[in-house]
Amino acid sequence: MDNFQNSKSNLAKLLATENITVEYRKAQTAAFNVATRTLTLPVWNDLTPEMTDLLIGHEVGHALDTPVEYGDKELQGYGKGFKTFLNVVEDARIERRIKDRYPGLKRSFSKGYQEFISRDFFEVNGKDVSKMLLIDRINLHFKIGPFFPVKFNEAETALVKKVAGCDSFDDVIAVCKELYDYCKQELEDKRQEAMQEFQARVEAGEFDDEFTDDIDDPFNDSNDDFDYQNPNDVDGADSSDEGDDDYEDGFSHGRQEPQYRDPAELKPYDEVKAATDENLEKALKSMTEQKELMVGSVPSATQFKYDNLIVNYKKIIGKILINDVIVNKEYKFNLISEFEGKNKNAIAYLVKEFEMKKKAAELRRVTVSDTGVLDTNKLHTYKFNDDIFRKVGSVSAGKNHGVVMFLDWSGSMSDNMKGTIEQLITMTTFCRKVNVPFEVYAFSTQYRIDEYDSFGMLIPKPATVSNVTGVLELDAHWNLLNLFSSRMKTSEYRRMANDLLNYGELIGNYFKHGYIEERFRLGGTPLNQCILAASGIVNNFRKAYKAEIVDVMIMTDGEDGDSMWTSGEKYGTVRIGSSTYRSVSYLEDKETCKKYRVSDSGVTPTLLQILKDKTGCNLIGFYILSKGRRHFDQALTRFRTMTSNDAFAKFKLEKFYSIGNYGYDQYFLIPGGSDLSVDDEDLDDLLGENNTNVSARKLKGAFLKMNKNRLTNRILLSKVIEEIA
């Protein structure tokens, strides 16, 4: 669930002064189980924060003061409506006590009940409150009295004072019995008064003879022609459905209905009860989430067996390509040297620019203060200058950064792999030069392909995850390939980079694709599982390098499924995903004690939010698009982003487009294919063919454009510089 509901859960625990269990479930009303110490809250769709605080404070009041058990002995000799009397009087007692214990709740109760009045939750608008039963007027007096004045006679005032003076639950029961007897007689008096009024109107000839023949005494249960069923009696299901004429309140349709003083109060056989209590409960029920709630838990870091899940870079170096690639002379040993030669100047320029930005940021953190020691060079100015003391400048320490990147290693990345690898090497080379720790992982389903021994028996693979009932189920057939790391030696880094550059050359060639080792080929997109596993990786990275800020980057050209599954104890497999017409899904993280409603865009944005909450990282996403306006427009629709007409032109010019509302702190659409290449235009290309006689203005513009392109063509690096400078 969202942070609002998480905060309300914490509020309930603080008010209860114990670690009670707070559950959001499909329920019609809030309730507290005093035996199990569990507060069950429904998912309300349209409640203000003050209304929610009121309801939570109310239920916590029950948790603190209502006894664990009170059986049917309190109800013996009384009708079903007696329970509403208990509700009204006990509510008055526990609300008084919870507000005395926590005075800050008085404002929430006041604001909340004001909202209840404006929405007519008690159903009193347009009604004469003075004609209601005493129990209803007492309920209104103690809940909304300051905004809805209620009058009482002398006898009633004495009962009101008894309600206000209840200190124990035994006092509540005693007062309820007295109130019940009083209201029972009060209702009987109202019925007699209404009967007399009815008879007087009949005698005055207000109704024709046929009408009075049909209904001699509408309040006499011996009248065989009168078949009345109390609509509030849930057990009264024996009334016949036969017959063509339907009757309501003893009068057939199509005839003039007598105008009673208050028809709601004068129904025959109506039970003595607090109608306003039932009305409030009904109103709150109407605002609860009516869909089935599907709840799943996020796996903890201990469920991931990271030693089996992560493939160390030492196991990858020299293993990506098969030996035949060297035998057939398809392997190029100098690709990394050529790449460094082409990008040396650009990276050096970007490193220098980074150092300048870093220095500027450092200067902004400088604070200057007086030392209290006289500056002899300024002493002669003391007559007209108060500033004659020596100054000292102090620079607050900057925050240490680290970079963790997760790369999509799926089949759809084949056309983008060459440019992606170039972007990776550019970024990691920069990080090595400026001493920023980094780790790069590729999430892949291909590494754990089935292998068989010489006897044809399947070689078992070590488990990467352990599934638990009620927790999101995770597929064990995927791995994280640790492609680059700041822990690498220079020789290891250069060998890995050279292998991957060769990989990028071969992956897009159908005839040379076979030179790639099968387990390092492209497979599926286990993005959701990668996000779940990332929290433990990022937290371990932060601890290892003492990084105060960790920038996590995820690059993909596709999406994982919008749903995940969990095995439930009662209902078998449960789908956790975007809401449907029947259900809505929630994820709970027991490590952070937070609950999240699954986004309507699917489970991925919710998992991203959980990753941010568990690690405190700065989360940046890159979504690689195929060429063409159609793919750009489809992406905007998929991510529900509104944009201007010139968005695509801006996207082509800047080679990225920022979108939001998908779980990332920053999310960028970037062009794929050849547009991912880090090749820069030469100055001659920018100046044109006839560049022998170039004006200073044109030369300046060409230099500025060339320098700008150095960042534009290196989108990963440019975003890293923005974050850590």
Secondary structure by P-SEA (a helix, b strand, c coil): ccaaaaaaaaaaaaaaccccccccccccbbbbcccccbbbbcccccccaaaaaaaaaaaaaaacccccccccccccccccaaaaaaaaaaaaaaaaaaaaacccaaaaaaaaaaaaaaaccccccccccccccaaaaaaaaaaccccbbbbbcaaaaaaaaaaaacccaaaaaaaaaaaaaaaaaaaaaaaaaaaaaaaaaaaaccccaaaaaaccccccccccccccccccccccccccccccccccccccccccccccccccccccccccccaaaaaaaaaaaaaccccbbbbbbcccccccccccccccccccccccccccccccccccccaaaaaaaaaaaaaaaaaaaaaaaaaaaaaaabbbbbccccccccccccccccccbbbbbbbcbbbbbbbbbbbbbccccccaaaaaaaaaaaaaaaaaaacccbbbbbbccccccccccccccbbbbccccccccccbbbbccbbbbccccccccaaaaaaaaaaaaaaaaccccccccccccccccbbbbaaaaaaaaaaaaaaaaaaaccccbbbbbbbbccccccbbbbbbccccccccccccccbbbbbbbcccccccccccccaaaaaaaaaaaacccbbbbbbbbcccaaaaaaaaaaaccccccaaaaaaaaacbbbbccccccbbbbbbccccccccccccccccccccccccaaaaaaaaaaaaaaaaaacaaaaaaaaccc
